[in-house]
Every structure is written in structure tokens, then in C-alpha cells.
Amino acid sequence: MEEVIQASIIRVVDFYKELGISIDRYPSFTYLDEYSPHGKPFGALVINKSWGEDLEIYLKSLFLKYMPQWYQRLGLEISKEAVEEYFEAFSRKIGSLRGDEETGKRLLELGKDIVYFKGLKEFFNENPGKEDYLIDCLNSHELWHCVEMQLGILNDFISEGTADYLREEFYKSIKHVDIIVPSTIKDNDPRREYFDKIVLRLLYRTGYRIVRRHAKYIHDVLDSEKRILMEEEFKRYMDQLASDFPTKLYCKKRGLLSRLIFPELDILDQRRSKQNLATALTQTGAVLLAKELNSQKLSKLLEYHRRIGYIINPS
């Protein structure tokens, strides 16, 4: 496994060097015979302690800006303090889907740029004879994160988009005509599927489309002015998504996203009532919100939860 990974790293990094992109060393790596904390299908993880902090700060700003508006559309008033407490519950939920804190600390202590996991080995076993192709497909994305880390330009908002852009350019360079083979490895926890299908699609697909609009040439992804434009466009997209989020009750994708944005849906009883909603919010950690809503008329909110609260199959 290590030899296959190392050979792929050399192929991909040499591609960057041929483009004149300065890299001071080949990224270090290790392989662990365990699943990624991000879920079984994830074959590799670039290790960066601060990655995600800027995105979380921005998400909190969106909650503070729009969550009162979401509730106003349902005839309800909530305070800034209730939103802040609620966002902490949201952050804990998202964090629980991306691995526990102890695992993250253990991976950091390995001192490697990239950690590869058991999911990659199982992916190889599913597709015998395609190992080089599959690992190159993975590395031409992941190694670009390492390049951006070395250059000090890793960006929470557009780095998944730039990495997918470089993966596409890598495959153009070797005139590879195969398409990526989708992994059949699944997690048992359907909440991970919600996260992977909705949140990661936002970061990868939307990010890629934005990068592709601004980057006419490969070196454009390193241009500081263009990167600012990419980030601003991504934030505008997020802002619009947050602004009109709760108005489309029948949209399945919005419903899946709702299961992430409303942590209480995991524990809200099928018998939706004011008392059960208050109990679910309190158990989630949103005590202030439960108290504030308890004194208001909740018929529209309960109807909203009825429409989007219990989608089991995300396909």
C-alpha cells in the first residue's frame, strides 16, 4: 500500500513542478488500518489543525443574521442569545459527524501531512487493476491541499473547489479517459449520508463551479485577487442559500439540509407538540430557544418540522 501511495505522490507532485508551482518537499504520509473519522468512504485526510475555523465563524454569522428571519416567517421571535446557544448545538452535531476530538488529536500527533485509511484499501479491493488510477484520482485532489498549506493560502471556502479543479487538470495532462468509479462503501449512520450528500456537495461542487468561472488558466488558482473574488462569490451563494432556506418546504434537498441545521430533529418525537419540541431542544442544548418558543404559538413551526423532519432515505 505504501509503495503505491508514494509512487502516486511523486507523479502528482511532479505534475505541479512541471507547471512551475514551487513545492519545497514531497508531502509526508502514513497509512492506518482503520476507517477515517470522516466516515468509511473517505480514503485520505489532509491534516491541518486550523482548517474549518474560518468556515465555522462564517456559518455562525449566517445563523445570527438569518435564523431570526427564519423564525419570523413562521410567526416567531427569538433572541440573539438563543441563536448563539443554538449554534453551539449545531456545531456539536456537525462535529460528531466528522469524528471525535480525541481522534483528531491523535492524527495530529502523527506529524504527517496526509493520513490514508482502510476505506482506500477496500476501494482498491472493489476495483482490482485500477489501483494507480484510483490513487491518482484521490491524490490529485488531496495533494493540492498540501500545496496550498505550504504556500499559506489554504482557504476554508474555496480549497475544495481549487483541489477539484487541479484534479481535473491533472487528468487532462495524462489524457485519462476513464471516469472515477464511485465507492460502494457506506456508513451505517444515515446522518453521515446527509452530511456527505448536502454539505460536502456544497463545498466541492459549488466551490468547483465558482473556481472554474474565475480560473481560465491553472495559475489563476494561485492569483490572490482571483481567489478573493472566488471566496466572495462563494459567500454570496451561501448567504442567498441561508436567506431563502426555510421558504421551500417541499424541496427534498432543503429537507435534508434541515436535518443538519435543526439538531432537535434527531430526537423530536413523532408526536409533534409544543412540549415535545421544548424537550427536544432542551436535550439538544438549546435551552434558551426552548424557553422563548414555549410562550409563543408554534403551529407553523410544528407543521414545518412535520414536512421536513423525518426523511429516512436521502436518495
C-alpha positions in Angstrom: 0.0 0.0 0.0 2.7 2.5 1.0 4.6 1.9 -2.3 1.5 2.6 -4.4 0.8 5.8 -2.4 4.4 7.0 -2.7 4.5 6.4 -6.4 1.3 8.4 -6.9 2.5 11.3 -4.7 5.6 11.6 -6.9 3.5 11.5 -10.1 1.2 14.2 -8.9 3.7 16.5 -7.3 6.0 16.2 -10.4 3.0 17.4 -12.4 2.8 20.5 -10.2 6.5 21.1 -10.6 6.2 20.9 -14.4 3.7 23.8 -14.2 6.2 25.9 -12.3 4.4 25.6 -9.0 7.1 25.7 -6.2 6.9 22.9 -3.6 9.6 22.6 -1.0 9.1 18.9 -0.4 7.0 15.9 -1.1 4.2 15.6 1.5 4.7 13.1 4.3 2.1 10.4 4.8 1.2 7.3 6.8 -1.4 4.5 6.3 -3.7 3.4 9.2 -5.7 0.2 9.0 -8.8 1.9 10.3 -11.6 4.0 8.9 -11.4 7.7 8.5 -13.1 9.7 11.3 -15.0 11.4 8.4 -16.6 8.1 7.5 -15.9 4.8 5.8 -15.8 6.0 2.2 -13.1 8.6 2.9 -9.7 7.2 1.8 -7.5 10.0 3.0 -7.4 13.1 5.2 -5.0 16.1 4.9 -4.0 17.1 8.5 -4.4 20.7 9.3 -5.2 21.9 12.8 -6.9 25.2 11.9 -8.8 24.0 8.8 -12.5 24.8 9.2 -12.2 27.5 11.8 -12.9 30.4 9.3 -15.9 28.5 7.8 -17.4 27.9 11.3 -17.0 31.6 12.1 -18.8 32.5 8.9 -21.6 29.9 9.5 -22.2 31.4 12.9 -22.5 34.9 11.3 -25.2 33.4 8.9 -27.1 31.9 11.8 -27.1 35.2 13.7 -28.2 37.1 10.6 -30.8 34.7 9.2 -32.1 32.4 11.9 -34.3 35.2 13.5 -35.7 35.8 10.0 -36.4 32.1 9.5 -38.5 32.1 12.7 -40.1 35.4 11.9 -41.5 33.8 8.7 -43.1 31.3 11.0 -44.6 34.0 13.2 -42.0 33.6 16.0 -39.5 35.9 17.7 -36.1 34.7 19.1 -33.2 36.4 20.7 -29.5 36.7 19.6 -28.5 34.8 22.8 -30.9 31.9 21.8 -29.3 31.8 18.4 -25.8 31.7 19.8 -26.6 28.8 22.1 -28.4 27.0 19.3 -25.4 27.4 17.0 -23.3 25.6 19.6 -25.7 22.7 19.4 -25.4 22.8 15.6 -21.6 22.8 15.8 -21.6 19.8 18.2 -23.8 17.9 15.8 -21.6 18.6 12.8 -18.5 17.9 14.8 -19.9 14.5 15.9 -20.3 13.6 12.2 -16.7 14.4 11.4 -15.0 12.5 14.1 -14.4 13.0 17.8 -11.8 15.4 19.3 -9.5 12.6 20.6 -9.2 11.0 17.2 -8.4 14.4 15.7 -5.7 15.0 18.3 -4.2 11.5 17.7 -4.0 12.1 14.0 -2.3 15.5 14.5 0.3 13.8 16.8 1.3 11.5 13.9 3.1 14.6 12.4 2.2 13.7 8.8 0.7 15.8 6.1 -1.7 13.1 4.9 -3.2 10.1 6.6 -4.6 7.3 4.4 -7.2 4.9 5.7 -8.8 1.5 5.3 -11.5 2.8 3.0 -8.8 3.3 0.3 -7.7 -0.3 0.6 -11.3 -1.5 0.4 -11.8 0.7 -2.7 -8.8 -1.0 -4.3 -10.3 -4.4 -3.5 -13.5 -3.4 -5.2 -11.7 -2.3 -8.3 -8.7 -4.7 -9.0 -6.3 -3.5 -11.6 -7.3 0.2 -11.2 -5.2 1.0 -8.2 -2.9 3.6 -9.9 -5.9 5.3 -11.4 -7.9 5.4 -8.2 -5.0 6.7 -6.0 -4.0 9.3 -8.6 -7.6 10.5 -8.6 -7.6 10.8 -4.8 -4.1 12.3 -4.6 -4.5 14.9 -7.4 -7.2 16.4 -5.1 -5.7 15.9 -1.7 -2.1 16.9 -2.6 -3.3 20.3 -3.8 -4.4 20.9 -0.2 -0.8 20.3 0.8 0.4 22.7 -1.8 -1.9 25.4 -0.5 -0.8 24.7 3.0 2.9 25.0 2.0 2.1 28.3 0.3 0.0 29.6 3.2 -3.2 30.0 1.1 -5.4 27.2 2.3 -8.9 28.6 2.3 -12.0 27.1 4.0 -14.4 28.4 1.4 -12.7 27.6 -2.0 -10.0 25.0 -1.3 -12.2 22.0 -2.1 -13.1 23.7 -5.4 -9.5 24.5 -6.3 -8.5 20.9 -5.4 -11.1 19.5 -7.7 -10.0 22.0 -10.4 -6.4 20.7 -10.2 -7.6 17.1 -10.2 -9.3 17.8 -13.5 -6.3 19.5 -14.9 -4.1 16.6 -13.9 -6.3 14.1 -15.8 -6.3 16.3 -18.8 -2.5 16.3 -18.8 -2.3 12.5 -18.9 -5.3 12.3 -21.3 -7.0 9.8 -18.9 -10.5 9.0 -20.3 -11.8 6.8 -17.5 -14.4 8.2 -15.1 -14.0 7.9 -11.4 -15.5 4.7 -10.0 -18.0 5.5 -7.3 -17.3 3.8 -4.0 -19.9 1.3 -2.7 -18.6 1.6 0.8 -21.4 3.0 3.0 -21.8 4.2 6.6 -24.5 2.7 8.7 -25.3 6.1 10.2 -27.8 7.8 7.8 -26.8 11.2 9.3 -23.4 10.9 7.7 -25.1 10.5 4.4 -27.0 13.7 4.9 -23.7 15.5 5.7 -21.9 14.0 2.8 -24.6 14.5 0.2 -25.5 18.0 1.2 -22.7 19.8 3.0 -19.8 18.3 1.1 -21.6 18.8 -2.2 -21.8 22.5 -1.3 -18.1 22.7 -0.7 -17.0 20.6 -3.6 -19.4 21.1 -6.4 -20.4 24.7 -5.8 -16.7 25.6 -5.0 -15.5 23.9 -8.2 -18.1 25.7 -10.4 -17.0 29.1 -8.9 -13.3 28.3 -9.3 -13.9 27.2 -12.9 -15.6 30.5 -13.7 -12.7 32.6 -12.4 -9.7 30.4 -13.4 -9.0 30.4 -17.1 -5.5 29.0 -16.6 -4.1 26.8 -13.8 -2.0 29.6 -12.3 -5.2 31.6 -11.8 -6.0 29.5 -8.7 -2.9 31.0 -7.1 -3.7 34.6 -8.0 -4.6 36.4 -4.8 -7.1 38.8 -6.4 -8.9 36.0 -8.2 -9.0 33.9 -5.0 -10.6 36.9 -3.2 -13.3 37.0 -6.0 -13.9 33.3 -5.7 -14.3 33.5 -1.9 -16.7 36.5 -2.2 -18.8 34.6 -4.8 -18.9 31.5 -2.6 -20.0 33.6 0.4 -22.7 35.3 -1.7 -24.0 31.9 -2.6 -24.0 30.7 1.0 -25.7 34.0 2.0 -28.5 33.5 -0.5 -28.9 29.9 0.4 -29.3 30.9 4.1 -31.6 33.8 3.2 -34.3 31.7 1.4 -33.6 28.4 3.1 -36.8 27.8 5.1 -39.3 29.0 2.4 -39.1 25.9 0.2 -40.8 23.3 2.4 -41.3 20.6 -0.3 -37.7 20.6 -1.7 -36.0 17.3 -0.8 -32.5 18.8 -0.7 -33.7 21.6 1.6 -35.3 18.9 3.7 -32.0 17.0 4.0 -30.2 20.2 4.9 -32.8 20.9 7.5 -31.8 17.7 9.3 -28.4 19.2 9.7 -29.5 22.7 10.6 -32.1 21.6 13.1 -30.3 19.3 15.6 -33.5 18.7 17.5 -35.0 16.7 14.6 -32.8 13.7 15.7 -34.7 13.4 18.9 -38.0 15.2 18.3 -40.9 12.7 19.0 -43.1 11.7 16.1 -46.0 13.2 18.1 -45.0 16.8 17.4 -46.3 19.1 20.1 -45.1 22.2 22.0 -44.0 20.1 24.9 -42.1 17.5 22.8 -40.4 20.3 20.8 -39.3 22.0 24.1 -37.9 18.7 25.4 -36.0 18.0 22.2 -34.5 21.5 22.1 -33.5 21.3 25.8 -31.9 17.9 25.3 -30.0 19.3 22.3 -28.6 22.1 24.4 -30.8 24.9 23.1 -32.4 25.8 26.5 -32.9 29.5 25.8 -34.7 28.8 22.5 -36.9 26.2 24.1 -37.9 28.7 26.8 -38.5 31.5 24.3 -40.6 29.4 21.9 -42.6 27.9 24.7 -44.5 31.2 25.2 -45.4 31.5 21.5 -47.8 29.9 19.1 -45.9 27.1 17.4 -48.4 25.6 14.9 -46.5 26.8 11.8 -43.1 25.6 13.2 -44.5 22.2 14.1 -46.0 21.9 10.6 -42.7 22.8 9.1 -41.0 20.1 11.2 -43.6 17.7 10.1 -42.8 18.3 6.4 -39.0 18.0 6.7 -38.2 16.2 9.9 -38.2 12.5 9.0 -36.7 11.8 5.6 -35.0 8.5 6.1 -33.8 7.7 2.6 -31.8 10.6 1.1 -31.6 9.2 -2.4 
